């Protein structure tokens, strides 16, 4: 419970930072923010795919694991990048300290064609390594549901990581990110 409180304080600090760092109104459509809801006022909508060019960096993840009794690592820090080339898609790569306290690398992409308000919805699809109980630490493919919110130069990717047998541990992962350009 104490870890969850720490993560919630960090999330609140990130949102405060987002509010303080953005002096303009919400980003326009060419910044990668979801397109405005349809004229009918639909809250849930499809995002128009348009080319953009944004580079984001992140310090890794904070994860709240469902299996609290296993003493898993929730401070999954390590460098990562995300290149958004479309309002609905981006490429990502990085390294982090995983739940088993082992170094992991990842490479993949986000595809997020849906939105609820300004929150993009979709999946991260990619390859991961470093999990000792999954293919002996070798590379494997995974698809993970992701919701993203960007505000100016700060953003948050929220991932739902499902458990997989006794090899991968399920969690809700928070990834704060910062736009370089």
N, C-alpha and C positions, 0 to 999 in steps of 0.2 A: 504494500500500500504506500509505503514511503517513496519508493521509486516512481510510482504513478503520480504522486503529488509533485515530485521533482520535475517529471516530464511535462505535467500540466503547467507548472510555473514557467518552464522553458517555452512551451507553446504560447502562453500568454505574452511572454516577453517578445517572442517573434512577431506576434500580431501587433503589439505596441510599436515595435520597431517598424513594421510595415506602415502603420499609421503615421508615425513621425517622419519617415523618410520620403513620403509621397506628398508633395504639396499640390499637385495638379489633381484634377478630377480623374476618375477611373480611366485606365489606359484605353486608347482608341483601338479599333479593330486591327490596325496594322502592327500592333505590339504583341500579338499572339493571344490576347484575351479573347474569350469566347464571343462570338457575334451576339448582338442583342437579340432577345427573344422575338419571335415572329410577331407581326403586327397584331395578331389575334390576342396577344398577351400571354401566350403559353410560357409557363415557367420552365418546363422541360422542352428542349429543342435540339435540333441537329446544328452542328457548327459548320459554317461554310469553310471549305478547304481553300486557303489562300497561301501563297508563298510568303515566308518571312525569314529573317535571319537573326537568331538570338543565341547567345552563349551564356549558359548558367553554370555556376560551380556550387558544390555542396560539401559539407564536412562529414557526410555519412548519414547514419540513421539513429533514431532512438526507437526502441521496440518494446512494446508491452506484450510479453508472451502469455499465452493462455495457460500453459503448464507451469504454474508458479512454484511448484515443489521441486523443480529440477535445477534451480540455481543457474539459469541460463544467462548469458551476457545480453543485456539490453542496451548497452552503450556501444553501438556498432559504428564507431568512428573510422574515417578514412576518406581520402580525396575522391571526388567524383565530378564528372562533367555531364552536361546535357546540351545538345545542340538542337534547337527547335528550328526546323526548316519549313514548317507548315503550321497553320493554325490548329491542325489536328494531329500532327506527328512530329516526333523528335527521335534523335539517337542519343544513347547514353552509355557511359563506361565508367568504371571506377574500381576501387579496392576498399575493403572494410574489414573490421574484426567481427566475425560472425558470432552466432549464438553459442557455438562450441568453443569460443575464444581462439579461433584459428583464422588466419588471413584468408579472405575470399576475394576473388575478382569477378566482375560482371561486365557483360557487353550486351546491348540489346536496343530496343526501341519502345517508345510509347505510341499508342494509337488511341486517341481520345476524340471520337467524333460526336459525342453527346455532351449536353450540359444541363445543369439545373441552375438557373440564374447564371452567375459568373464562375461556377465550379465545373471544370471539365471532368468528364467521366470516360473511362475506357480501361485499357490494360497495358501493362508492361510485359513485353515478351522478350526473353533473352536467355543467355547461357550464363551459368554460375559455376564456380568451383570452390574447393576448400572445405566442404562439409564431409567430415570423416565417415559418417554412416551412409552417405549417398554416393554410390559408385566409387567408394574408397577415396574420396576427395577429388575425383576427376570431374570434368565438365559435364553438366546436364542442362537440359532445356526446361524452362518453366514459364507459365503465364500467370500473372498476378493482377487482380483488379486494383485500379488506381483512381483516386480522385485528386485533382490538382486545383490550386487557387493561386493566382499570381496577382500581385498588386504593386505596380511600379517596378522597382528593382528587387523585390523580395517575393518569395513564393513558398508554397508548401505542397509536397506530394504526400498523400496519405495512402498507404498500401495495406491491403488485407492479405496477409500471407497465410495460406491454409497449411494445416499440419499434413504431413505425408508419412503414414505408417509410424515407425519409430526412427525415422531418418532425418526428417526436417520438422522443426518446431513452429507451430502456428503463432502469429503475432499480428498486432496492429503496429505498423511502422510509420514514423514521422520523419520526413526528410525536408529540412529547411534548405532553401537554395537562394542564391544571390546572382542577379543578372550582371554580366560584365559588359555586354553590348547587345 
